[in-house]
Amino acid sequence: MKENVFDVLIYLFENYLDGEAVPTPDPDAIRTELVEAGFPQPEVNKAFDWLESLTEQQPIEAASLPAFRVFSEQECAKLDTDCRGLLMFLEQSNILTPASRELVIDRVMALNEETISLENLKWIVLMVLFSQPNEEVAFARMENLVYETIPGYMH
């Protein structure tokens, strides 16, 4: 079983973050559970680091309008045309703000993956929106997009 950081993040999101308000177990207990479930310890540690840095992000100041986003060479290498198109669509649909879009791109670039698939990008957007205050409506809209187009992600 070749699991990566992204698989750990989805497992954590589905089992601990996106549920009813139940007491969250101790992070060390969750780490142990993940390793016992077959996730490699280094990938578990990277996933926790990724989530921790997500919660530490400072708010990004909104750009003056009108403005447009130019992707760097590294961002284009990781986010193909379809992924960049999705980000534009989500922003035009008011699911992402320019600030949340930048946070999504930051979290994409923080993953140690060569490229990000469209489906994985949707999950990253969902996790970012979940982590942000006052984004409940955008989160619900994105959740519909993720769960409507992705068959049940089973572990």
C-alpha positions in Angstrom: 0.0 0.0 0.0 1.7 3.2 -1.2 0.0 6.0 0.7 1.0 9.6 0.3 0.5 12.7 2.4 -2.7 13.5 0.4 -4.2 10.1 1.4 -3.5 10.9 5.0 -5.1 14.3 4.7 -8.3 13.0 3.2 -8.5 10.3 5.9 -8.0 12.9 8.6 -10.6 15.2 7.0 -13.2 12.6 6.6 -12.7 11.0 10.0 -11.9 13.9 12.3 -12.4 17.3 10.7 -15.6 17.1 8.7 -17.9 15.4 11.2 -20.3 16.3 13.9 -18.9 18.2 16.9 -17.4 15.3 18.7 -14.4 15.6 21.0 -11.2 15.3 19.0 -8.9 12.6 20.2 -5.3 13.4 21.2 -3.1 14.1 18.2 -0.7 11.4 19.3 -3.5 8.8 19.5 -4.5 9.9 15.9 -0.9 9.5 14.7 -0.8 6.0 16.2 -4.1 5.1 14.7 -2.9 6.2 11.3 0.3 4.2 11.5 -1.6 1.2 12.6 -4.0 1.7 9.7 -1.0 1.3 7.4 0.0 4.9 6.7 3.8 5.5 6.8 5.0 7.5 9.7 6.8 10.1 7.6 3.6 10.7 5.6 1.6 11.1 8.8 4.1 13.6 10.1 4.0 15.6 6.9 0.2 15.6 6.9 0.1 17.0 10.5 2.7 19.6 9.5 0.6 20.6 6.5 -2.6 21.0 8.6 -0.7 22.9 11.3 0.7 25.4 8.9 -2.8 25.8 7.4 -4.1 26.9 10.8 -1.1 29.3 11.2 -1.7 31.2 7.9 -2.2 34.9 8.3 -5.1 36.6 6.5 -4.2 37.8 3.1 -5.1 41.4 2.1 -7.5 41.5 -0.9 -6.1 43.0 -4.1 -7.7 46.1 -5.5 -10.1 45.4 -8.3 -9.8 44.8 -11.1 -6.9 42.4 -10.8 -5.8 39.1 -12.3 -3.6 36.3 -11.1 -0.4 35.4 -12.9 0.8 31.9 -12.0 4.5 31.3 -11.5 6.4 28.7 -13.5 6.4 26.4 -10.4 2.7 26.8 -9.9 2.0 26.0 -13.6 4.1 22.9 -13.3 2.1 21.7 -10.3 -1.3 23.0 -11.4 -2.2 22.1 -15.0 -4.6 24.1 -17.1 -7.7 22.3 -15.8 -6.7 23.0 -12.2 -6.0 26.6 -12.9 -9.4 26.8 -14.7 -11.1 25.3 -11.6 -9.6 27.9 -9.4 -10.8 30.6 -11.8 -14.3 29.0 -11.9 -14.5 28.8 -8.1 -13.5 32.4 -7.7 -16.0 33.6 -10.4 -18.6 31.5 -8.6 -17.8 33.2 -5.3 -16.8 30.0 -3.7 -13.2 31.3 -3.4 -12.2 34.8 -2.7 -8.8 36.1 -4.0 -7.5 35.6 -0.4 -8.7 32.0 -0.1 -7.5 31.3 -3.6 -4.0 32.3 -2.6 -4.3 30.2 0.5 -5.3 27.2 -1.7 -2.3 27.8 -4.0 0.0 28.1 -0.9 -1.3 24.7 0.4 -0.9 23.1 -3.0 2.7 24.3 -3.2 3.4 23.0 0.3 2.5 19.5 -0.7 5.5 17.5 -1.8 3.8 16.3 -5.0 5.0 16.9 -8.5 1.5 17.6 -9.8 -1.9 17.9 -8.3 -4.9 16.2 -9.9 -8.2 18.1 -10.4 -9.8 15.8 -7.8 -7.1 16.4 -5.2 -7.3 20.2 -5.8 -11.0 20.0 -5.0 -10.2 18.3 -1.7 -7.5 21.0 -0.9 -10.0 23.7 -1.6 -12.5 22.0 0.7 -10.0 21.7 3.5 -8.9 25.3 3.2 -12.5 26.6 3.3 -13.2 24.4 6.3 -10.3 25.9 8.2 -11.4 29.5 7.5 -13.8 31.4 9.7 -17.0 32.7 8.0 -16.7 30.4 5.0 -19.5 28.1 5.8 -21.6 28.9 2.7 -18.6 28.5 0.4 -17.6 25.3 2.2 -21.1 23.9 1.7 -21.1 24.8 -2.0 -17.6 23.2 -2.4 -18.6 20.1 -0.5 -21.4 19.6 -3.0 -19.0 19.9 -5.8 -16.5 17.4 -4.2 -19.1 14.8 -3.2 -21.1 15.0 -6.4 -18.2 14.3 -8.7 -16.0 12.1 -6.6 -17.2 8.5 -5.9 -17.0 7.6 -2.2 -13.4 7.8 -1.0 -13.1 4.6 1.0 -10.3 3.4 3.2 
